[in-house]
């Protein structure tokens, strides 16, 4: 065979006496040139067939040759021959080598282009058909040592279904090849046993283990059409081709099953309430031939009942359960030898002082290297010791009455808790009636009846007199112990709940005080609502105004007991006009409310004088300057003339009115004026608009729409859209409620609105 490199690297030194040195150098250069030309041609074929970059083609050619295990020159010659239809032979290349390299090239290329195992298996079957191979079946080794069918070619769907999975307990030939890591060659088939699928029992077969990076990753079955001699050359050819399959299978297994250690079985063991663990047998054995066992998984119950070794998983069994390690190792050996579940009632068999036994132990071999071990928790003695330890962690005192043996056990905290000497002999729960106060004895009797007659758990409070005076509040928590449905004992805790009882008494008193405070708060809230109603009363007779229908609303501030300065007023004046006013005094509290009442009453009196809005507002400004507290306010004062259907108004820094006409809402621009109470002698300009039947007019305060993170223009635009939604509304009262719900400010301010329909 040719050298496994691009250029011959081992040439003997030329004999200068027989040939000139220059001639030999020229011949060597020509040989290297031929090799380079052949490699360039093969790289060009890869560029055309695989659509790869020219700079990567030569490198890919070398990688393919290395993976196929053939010299680069042989592979290049084979590739160029296949592309041009002519036979191009590299030096020292035999027909057998070329056939092997061609088949390996096809399989390797398929593996590089696709990770699909069925595609790779089909390519390999095509390469092996010239030597009579009829089918290939590939199993992947799972983490539990099960063989799972991953790909096949040349077999029926029935064969694939019947051989889809081979568990480790089924000692079939594929499992044997996996365990022994040795190929099994069967030139005359499987005889009458029928242990493998194939066209006929006598047809030749081979069961070959697949190894990748030193690890068994699966098994492949090669089936021929008939019986035949499987000579050395044929075996080498088949084995060489299947190396490609091992690499692909190992790579796929790495991607789909990364380092798993029986996750399904481990999850199942975690669901068990009883202790369970998974052991793994190491390959090396001890001097006496017994296997070395390592703990691979322990569920929560097993870890609680272990020896307390930190991080037991991964440690030898002798470290985790040293008292039973030898007996358990022998039991594991029996499980593998007899291939059946092994059971013993107790480990260790003989009682040993200070040793917690494992009861009803079961060992099941689940794979060639793993086994599951299950057992029951130890008996009642240990359960009481657990209660005793729990009592030391909290203020609990454990007890247990064994009715069958007539024995009572107490933890060391019980006697002091009951006010008894520490050396008091434990007594049954019934005799506790002699210790509790007489008033609590009926409660104790009822709890005992529930435990012994109805077989129910109980929890209740009992009082025990203290030697120094007073009582200790003891909580009794108890449950019946049943054996096959029959009461055999009582178990539970005593707990000193005196501090908790005192806390509960204090909390009860606190709740009483809180109830009183709540009642006072409710009363204050009621008074505040009455005060608000007195300040801004609901006006009657708004539906009897000439030429108008009016609905008005007032919404108090969101904060309880917070009295605001908003008001509205609608009044039929002596001269036939209608006063419509909305105002907002700055601030909150009694001062704001007092100023608001003063300005509202002053406006009513001034309006009845028959003056125009500007004159009335100028007089109202002077009144504000002379009112206690000097309130400042924004106000709009409007007069509606029903005969002319005109609205004449003046605004003291207030929001402009909104007019809805023909389905479109717009602001009625007001002349700019100062707010009330700012500057004496201020004159107020007036504005006027002609109204029509069906017009809808809205006056409101800023608390209705004002928001912290929005401009007043955005708020007014939102209010205009809400008003446009009332275009066809006939019920004005419903429309006022709708506006009040839709337009909500977030400044916790009170709000007023007056909604007017011209008719």
Order of alpha helices (4+ residues) and beta strands (2+ residues): alpha-alpha-alpha-alpha-alpha-beta-beta-alpha-beta-alpha-beta-beta-beta-alpha-alpha-beta-beta-alpha-alpha-alpha-beta-beta-beta-alpha-beta-beta-alpha-alpha-beta-beta-beta-alpha-beta-beta-beta-alpha-alpha-beta-beta-beta-beta-beta-beta-alpha-alpha-beta
